[in-house]
Amino acid sequence: MHYSSRTETILPSGCEIRKGTVFLGFIDGCNEGVGDLHVIENRSTTKINLHMPKYDINDPTDLDIMRAQFDIISGNDWEEYLEIAEERNMHYKNINILKTAQRKAGISKYLSPKVILWVLSLVDQLDSNEEE
């Protein structure tokens, strides 16, 4: 995977660095404009999750990113998220929206930006709680 940026690189929610792997990111604007290489190396026994940034649902770029992130989550992944949410006794509205997301897996164009933001924040919450 290759990311290029002048000032920052925001990775998709749920992006992981698995045990024994290295993530290299070069950001042009760092180091007084010369650029700098940033390395995240995972030597632990677990994966490192990178968390969801704040999105503006009125920004077309943010909306495209959110839709792409939603679309890469498979129906099986949604099933796992549902199981975790039910185990944690999450509110029924959150369970229902995760069920909707599972039915619409891969086809975000049928969901509103607010719903996509909601389910992505639930996914981020479920992923971060799983680490603890």
Z-matrix of the N, CA and C atoms (Angstrom, degrees):
N
C 1 1.426
C 2 1.524 1 107.57
N 3 1.313 2 117.27 1 138.09
C 4 1.455 3 121.45 2 -178.27
C 5 1.524 4 109.79 3 -125.05
N 6 1.317 5 116.18 4 128.68
C 7 1.452 6 121.80 5 175.42
C 8 1.515 7 108.31 6 -123.53
N 9 1.303 8 116.99 7 136.96
C 10 1.454 9 121.21 8 178.75
C 11 1.518 10 108.41 9 -132.17
N 12 1.324 11 116.25 10 137.40
C 13 1.452 12 119.65 11 -177.03
C 14 1.522 13 110.23 12 -156.05
N 15 1.335 14 115.29 13 157.57
C 16 1.469 15 119.85 14 175.28
C 17 1.522 16 111.28 15 -88.60
N 18 1.340 17 117.53 16 -33.09
C 19 1.464 18 118.91 17 -174.79
C 20 1.525 19 114.35 18 -126.38
N 21 1.321 20 118.68 19 -33.49
C 22 1.455 21 120.34 20 -178.99
C 23 1.517 22 109.91 21 -158.89
N 24 1.315 23 115.60 22 159.04
C 25 1.451 24 121.89 23 175.08
C 26 1.516 25 107.12 24 -126.46
N 27 1.327 26 116.68 25 121.16
C 28 1.457 27 121.29 26 178.57
C 29 1.516 28 107.24 27 -107.09
N 30 1.313 29 115.77 28 118.17
C 31 1.455 30 120.89 29 -179.12
C 32 1.515 31 109.82 30 -88.42
N 33 1.331 32 117.27 31 154.13
C 34 1.463 33 120.28 32 -179.95
C 35 1.524 34 111.84 33 -60.39
N 36 1.323 35 115.74 34 148.42
C 37 1.455 36 120.48 35 175.20
C 38 1.515 37 108.90 36 -58.01
N 39 1.318 38 115.60 37 139.71
C 40 1.458 39 119.58 38 -179.78
C 41 1.514 40 112.82 39 87.04
N 42 1.315 41 117.49 40 -3.68
C 43 1.460 42 120.03 41 177.05
C 44 1.523 43 107.25 42 -61.62
N 45 1.303 44 117.99 43 133.29
C 46 1.447 45 120.94 44 -175.97
C 47 1.522 46 111.36 45 -125.65
N 48 1.315 47 113.92 46 152.06
C 49 1.448 48 120.95 47 171.86
C 50 1.519 49 104.74 48 -114.93
N 51 1.301 50 115.93 49 105.43
C 52 1.461 51 120.58 50 -174.34
C 53 1.527 52 111.57 51 -74.27
N 54 1.318 53 114.97 52 159.48
C 55 1.458 54 121.99 53 179.60
C 56 1.528 55 110.39 54 -50.68
N 57 1.325 56 115.42 55 132.70
C 58 1.454 57 120.56 56 175.74
C 59 1.519 58 114.79 57 82.46
N 60 1.345 59 118.83 58 6.98
C 61 1.457 60 120.80 59 -179.10
C 62 1.526 61 110.10 60 -112.97
N 63 1.313 62 115.09 61 165.03
C 64 1.464 63 121.39 62 -179.28
C 65 1.518 64 108.56 63 -128.36
N 66 1.329 65 117.02 64 136.19
C 67 1.457 66 122.29 65 174.33
C 68 1.517 67 107.32 66 -108.44
N 69 1.318 68 116.45 67 127.50
C 70 1.462 69 122.07 68 177.25
C 71 1.524 70 108.27 69 -113.49
N 72 1.297 71 116.92 70 129.58
C 73 1.458 72 120.78 71 177.17
C 74 1.521 73 109.80 72 -131.56
N 75 1.317 74 117.35 73 125.92
C 76 1.465 75 121.40 74 177.92
C 77 1.515 76 108.18 75 -105.84
N 78 1.329 77 116.66 76 123.08
C 79 1.455 78 121.38 77 -179.51
C 80 1.520 79 108.03 78 -117.23
N 81 1.342 80 115.57 79 115.99
C 82 1.465 81 122.22 80 -173.45
C 83 1.524 82 113.59 81 -59.99
N 84 1.326 83 117.89 82 -39.33
C 85 1.462 84 121.16 83 -173.66
C 86 1.512 85 114.99 84 -76.73
N 87 1.308 86 119.38 85 -8.66
C 88 1.466 87 121.86 86 -179.54
C 89 1.517 88 110.65 87 -76.53
N 90 1.321 89 116.01 88 165.91
C 91 1.467 90 122.13 89 174.47
C 92 1.525 91 110.64 90 59.97
N 93 1.342 92 116.09 91 50.78
C 94 1.467 93 123.31 92 179.31
C 95 1.526 94 112.60 93 55.35
N 96 1.306 95 117.05 94 39.29
C 97 1.459 96 122.38 95 175.75
C 98 1.516 97 115.03 96 85.62
N 99 1.332 98 117.81 97 -5.04
C 100 1.465 99 121.01 98 179.43
C 101 1.526 100 110.16 99 -77.69
N 102 1.307 101 115.43 100 -29.03
C 103 1.460 102 120.45 101 -176.49
C 104 1.510 103 110.11 102 101.50
N 105 1.304 104 115.92 103 157.72
C 106 1.451 105 119.91 104 -178.87
C 107 1.515 106 109.09 105 -153.79
N 108 1.300 107 115.50 106 148.86
C 109 1.458 108 122.25 107 178.58
C 110 1.520 109 108.33 108 -97.96
N 111 1.316 110 115.89 109 127.60
C 112 1.457 111 121.40 110 178.72
C 113 1.519 112 108.70 111 -111.66
N 114 1.316 113 116.00 112 131.78
C 115 1.459 114 121.22 113 -175.82
C 116 1.517 115 108.96 114 -121.02
N 117 1.318 116 115.43 115 131.24
C 118 1.462 117 121.22 116 170.56
C 119 1.517 118 105.25 117 -119.59
N 120 1.318 119 116.14 118 115.35
C 121 1.457 120 119.85 119 179.67
C 122 1.518 121 108.21 120 -112.99
N 123 1.313 122 116.37 121 131.94
C 124 1.456 123 120.70 122 -178.57
C 125 1.525 124 108.85 123 -105.52
N 126 1.320 125 115.60 124 105.83
C 127 1.467 126 120.72 125 176.54
C 128 1.522 127 111.17 126 -106.20
N 129 1.324 128 116.45 127 2.16
C 130 1.463 129 119.94 128 -178.10
C 131 1.523 130 110.52 129 -77.09
N 132 1.318 131 115.13 130 -179.84
C 133 1.460 132 120.29 131 -179.51
C 134 1.517 133 111.91 132 -89.90
N 135 1.327 134 117.03 133 -2.64
C 136 1.457 135 119.98 134 -179.71
C 137 1.520 136 109.87 135 -126.15
N 138 1.317 137 116.25 136 172.86
C 139 1.455 138 120.98 137 177.67
C 140 1.528 139 109.87 138 -83.51
N 141 1.312 140 115.97 139 158.65
C 142 1.463 141 122.11 140 175.09
C 143 1.521 142 106.70 141 -106.97
N 144 1.297 143 117.05 142 125.28
C 145 1.464 144 121.15 143 176.95
C 146 1.516 145 109.71 144 -100.60
N 147 1.315 146 116.10 145 139.68
C 148 1.452 147 122.05 146 175.83
C 149 1.524 148 106.64 147 -103.73
N 150 1.324 149 117.48 148 132.41
C 151 1.457 150 120.89 149 -168.38
C 152 1.519 151 113.75 150 -92.95
N 153 1.324 152 113.75 151 162.09
C 154 1.448 153 123.15 152 -173.72
C 155 1.528 154 112.24 153 -66.78
N 156 1.335 155 116.64 154 131.13
C 157 1.459 156 119.76 155 174.90
C 158 1.533 157 110.43 156 -76.48
N 159 1.318 158 117.16 157 170.91
C 160 1.465 159 120.94 158 176.12
C 161 1.524 160 109.01 159 -78.93
N 162 1.322 161 116.38 160 133.64
C 163 1.461 162 121.46 161 -179.37
C 164 1.510 163 111.06 162 -115.57
N 165 1.326 164 115.39 163 148.55
C 166 1.454 165 123.06 164 174.54
C 167 1.530 166 106.66 165 -104.51
N 168 1.333 167 117.22 166 113.22
C 169 1.469 168 120.01 167 -176.12
C 170 1.525 169 112.24 168 -69.53
N 171 1.329 170 117.56 169 -10.04
C 172 1.462 171 121.06 170 177.42
C 173 1.526 172 112.64 171 -93.69
N 174 1.320 173 116.82 172 -5.60
C 175 1.459 174 122.07 173 179.52
C 176 1.533 175 108.44 174 -92.64
N 177 1.326 176 118.81 175 118.77
C 178 1.467 177 120.78 176 -177.25
C 179 1.531 178 113.76 177 -58.45
N 180 1.333 179 117.25 178 -34.85
C 181 1.467 180 119.79 179 178.35
C 182 1.520 181 110.76 180 -67.56
N 183 1.331 182 116.67 181 -46.94
C 184 1.462 183 120.11 182 177.64
C 185 1.524 184 110.81 183 -60.19
N 186 1.313 185 116.26 184 -40.38
C 187 1.465 186 120.24 185 179.93
C 188 1.532 187 110.97 186 -63.51
N 189 1.329 188 117.13 187 -41.97
C 190 1.471 189 120.58 188 176.51
C 191 1.523 190 111.29 189 -61.50
N 192 1.337 191 116.38 190 -42.22
C 193 1.465 192 120.30 191 178.93
C 194 1.521 193 110.26 192 -63.44
N 195 1.336 194 116.22 193 -45.13
C 196 1.468 195 120.17 194 179.99
C 197 1.524 196 111.12 195 -61.65
N 198 1.322 197 117.04 196 -44.10
C 199 1.470 198 120.11 197 179.52
C 200 1.531 199 110.82 198 -62.73
N 201 1.335 200 116.75 199 -41.22
C 202 1.469 201 120.22 200 178.89
C 203 1.525 202 110.68 201 -64.37
N 204 1.324 203 116.89 202 -41.65
C 205 1.466 204 119.70 203 178.62
C 206 1.523 205 111.29 204 -64.39
N 207 1.320 206 116.70 205 -40.23
C 208 1.457 207 120.38 206 177.36
C 209 1.529 208 110.41 207 -62.89
N 210 1.323 209 116.03 208 -44.86
C 211 1.467 210 120.83 209 -174.86
C 212 1.523 211 113.88 210 -66.95
N 213 1.331 212 118.61 211 -22.59
C 214 1.467 213 118.86 212 179.84
C 215 1.527 214 112.70 213 -82.88
N 216 1.322 215 116.98 214 -7.23
C 217 1.474 216 120.06 215 177.92
C 218 1.523 217 108.20 216 -86.71
N 219 1.320 218 116.07 217 120.52
C 220 1.467 219 121.00 218 -176.19
C 221 1.526 220 111.27 219 -79.70
N 222 1.303 221 115.20 220 166.52
C 223 1.463 222 121.13 221 176.23
C 224 1.519 223 111.83 222 -58.81
N 225 1.325 224 116.49 223 -37.84
C 226 1.478 225 120.47 224 177.62
C 227 1.526 226 111.26 225 -65.58
N 228 1.333 227 116.34 226 -38.99
C 229 1.468 228 119.74 227 176.99
C 230 1.519 229 110.51 228 -63.28
N 231 1.343 230 116.23 229 -41.70
C 232 1.469 231 119.50 230 177.96
C 233 1.520 232 110.41 231 -62.05
N 234 1.329 233 117.11 232 -37.64
C 235 1.471 234 120.97 233 177.75
C 236 1.530 235 110.62 234 -60.56
N 237 1.326 236 116.40 235 -42.89
C 238 1.467 237 120.45 236 178.01
C 239 1.527 238 110.98 237 -63.31
N 240 1.338 239 116.12 238 -42.91
C 241 1.466 240 119.23 239 178.24
C 242 1.529 241 111.03 240 -62.61
N 243 1.321 242 116.66 241 -39.85
C 244 1.466 243 120.45 242 177.18
C 245 1.524 244 111.58 243 -60.93
N 246 1.328 245 116.23 244 -44.31
C 247 1.469 246 120.28 245 179.61
C 248 1.525 247 111.06 246 -61.17
N 249 1.328 248 116.38 247 -44.36
C 250 1.463 249 120.52 248 179.42
C 251 1.525 250 110.21 249 -63.73
N 252 1.333 251 117.04 250 -44.28
C 253 1.465 252 121.19 251 -179.99
C 254 1.523 253 111.45 252 -61.72
N 255 1.327 254 116.31 253 -40.78
C 256 1.468 255 120.06 254 179.23
C 257 1.525 256 111.01 255 -68.53
N 258 1.330 257 117.02 256 -38.64
C 259 1.473 258 120.27 257 177.44
C 260 1.521 259 111.10 258 -61.68
N 261 1.324 260 115.99 259 -34.82
C 262 1.465 261 120.95 260 -178.04
C 263 1.525 262 112.79 261 -89.07
N 264 1.325 263 115.74 262 5.52
C 265 1.468 264 121.44 263 178.92
C 266 1.526 265 112.57 264 53.16
N 267 1.332 266 115.12 265 46.85
C 268 1.465 267 119.33 266 176.46
C 269 1.517 268 109.12 267 -66.75
N 270 1.304 269 116.24 268 159.23
C 271 1.465 270 122.82 269 -179.14
C 272 1.533 271 110.11 270 -55.80
N 273 1.328 272 115.99 271 145.26
C 274 1.466 273 120.28 272 -175.83
C 275 1.529 274 112.87 273 -60.22
N 276 1.344 275 117.73 274 -30.19
C 277 1.465 276 119.11 275 178.04
C 278 1.527 277 111.09 276 -65.85
N 279 1.330 278 116.79 277 -37.18
C 280 1.463 279 120.17 278 176.94
C 281 1.530 280 110.87 279 -67.34
N 282 1.316 281 116.80 280 -40.38
C 283 1.471 282 120.92 281 177.73
C 284 1.531 283 109.33 282 -62.16
N 285 1.326 284 116.58 283 -45.86
C 286 1.466 285 120.21 284 -178.81
C 287 1.522 286 112.45 285 -63.38
N 288 1.343 287 117.62 286 -39.33
C 289 1.461 288 118.83 287 -179.74
C 290 1.525 289 110.40 288 -70.99
N 291 1.324 290 117.87 289 -31.21
C 292 1.472 291 120.25 290 174.62
C 293 1.526 292 110.82 291 -67.47
N 294 1.331 293 117.27 292 -35.36
C 295 1.470 294 120.68 293 175.63
C 296 1.524 295 110.46 294 -65.69
N 297 1.324 296 116.41 295 -40.17
C 298 1.468 297 120.50 296 175.93
C 299 1.523 298 109.88 297 -61.79
N 300 1.329 299 116.63 298 -44.72
C 301 1.462 300 120.91 299 179.07
C 302 1.525 301 110.87 300 -60.53
N 303 1.327 302 116.95 301 -38.77
C 304 1.459 303 120.31 302 179.15
C 305 1.530 304 110.38 303 -63.47
N 306 1.326 305 116.69 304 -42.25
C 307 1.471 306 120.10 305 179.23
C 308 1.526 307 112.03 306 -66.18
N 309 1.327 308 116.59 307 -30.71
C 310 1.468 309 121.76 308 -178.09
C 311 1.533 310 112.36 309 -99.72
N 312 1.315 311 117.78 310 15.82
C 313 1.473 312 121.55 311 -178.15
C 314 1.525 313 110.69 312 -51.69
N 315 1.326 314 115.91 313 127.26
C 316 1.454 315 121.44 314 177.47
C 317 1.519 316 115.03 315 82.83
N 318 1.334 317 117.95 316 -3.88
C 319 1.474 318 120.00 317 -178.97
C 320 1.536 319 110.13 318 -131.94
N 321 1.313 320 115.17 319 65.87
C 322 1.463 321 121.38 320 -176.82
C 323 1.519 322 113.53 321 -64.94
N 324 1.323 323 117.37 322 -17.64
C 325 1.469 324 119.26 323 -177.27
C 326 1.522 325 112.40 324 -62.38
N 327 1.333 326 117.72 325 -16.67
C 328 1.462 327 121.14 326 179.65
C 329 1.528 328 112.69 327 -92.96
N 330 1.337 329 116.98 328 3.87
C 331 1.464 330 120.81 329 179.65
C 332 1.521 331 110.01 330 -115.08
N 333 1.320 332 116.15 331 147.96
C 334 1.465 333 120.49 332 178.11
C 335 1.525 334 109.64 333 -74.01
N 336 1.330 335 116.90 334 157.26
C 337 1.467 336 119.68 335 176.72
C 338 1.531 337 112.99 336 -57.32
N 339 1.332 338 116.99 337 -37.30
C 340 1.476 339 119.81 338 179.23
C 341 1.520 340 111.31 339 -63.44
N 342 1.325 341 116.84 340 -41.00
C 343 1.467 342 120.65 341 179.59
C 344 1.526 343 110.44 342 -67.00
N 345 1.325 344 116.45 343 -42.49
C 346 1.470 345 119.69 344 179.36
C 347 1.524 346 110.05 345 -61.69
N 348 1.329 347 117.26 346 -45.23
C 349 1.459 348 120.65 347 178.30
C 350 1.525 349 110.56 348 -61.08
N 351 1.313 350 116.93 349 -41.78
C 352 1.461 351 122.13 350 179.56
C 353 1.529 352 110.64 351 -60.16
N 354 1.332 353 117.33 352 -51.53
C 355 1.465 354 118.98 353 -176.19
C 356 1.534 355 111.50 354 -69.48
N 357 1.324 356 117.76 355 -34.74
C 358 1.464 357 118.85 356 177.15
C 359 1.527 358 111.12 357 -66.56
N 360 1.331 359 116.82 358 -35.68
C 361 1.466 360 118.77 359 177.17
C 362 1.532 361 110.73 360 -69.86
N 363 1.333 362 117.34 361 -34.13
C 364 1.468 363 120.26 362 174.67
C 365 1.528 364 110.88 363 -64.91
N 366 1.327 365 116.09 364 -42.47
C 367 1.469 366 120.40 365 178.11
C 368 1.525 367 109.69 366 -60.67
N 369 1.327 368 116.64 367 -44.58
C 370 1.457 369 120.33 368 179.01
C 371 1.524 370 110.80 369 -62.34
N 372 1.313 371 116.20 370 -41.55
C 373 1.469 372 121.00 371 178.97
C 374 1.529 373 110.15 372 -64.03
N 375 1.319 374 117.39 373 -44.70
C 376 1.464 375 120.70 374 -179.78
C 377 1.517 376 110.85 375 -65.35
N 378 1.324 377 117.23 376 -39.91
C 379 1.466 378 120.61 377 177.87
C 380 1.516 379 111.43 378 -65.76
N 381 1.334 380 118.28 379 -42.50
C 382 1.459 381 120.31 380 -177.87
C 383 1.518 382 110.72 381 -70.84
N 384 1.320 383 118.53 382 -35.66
C 385 1.462 384 121.23 383 177.17
C 386 1.523 385 111.27 384 -68.06
N 387 1.313 386 116.54 385 -30.86
C 388 1.460 387 121.38 386 -179.64
C 389 1.527 388 110.60 387 -66.10
N 390 1.342 389 117.22 388 -33.27
C 391 1.458 390 121.75 389 -179.86
C 392 1.520 391 111.50 390 -67.91
N 393 1.336 392 116.91 391 -33.45
C 394 1.465 393 121.67 392 -174.78
C 395 1.476 394 111.37 393 -77.01
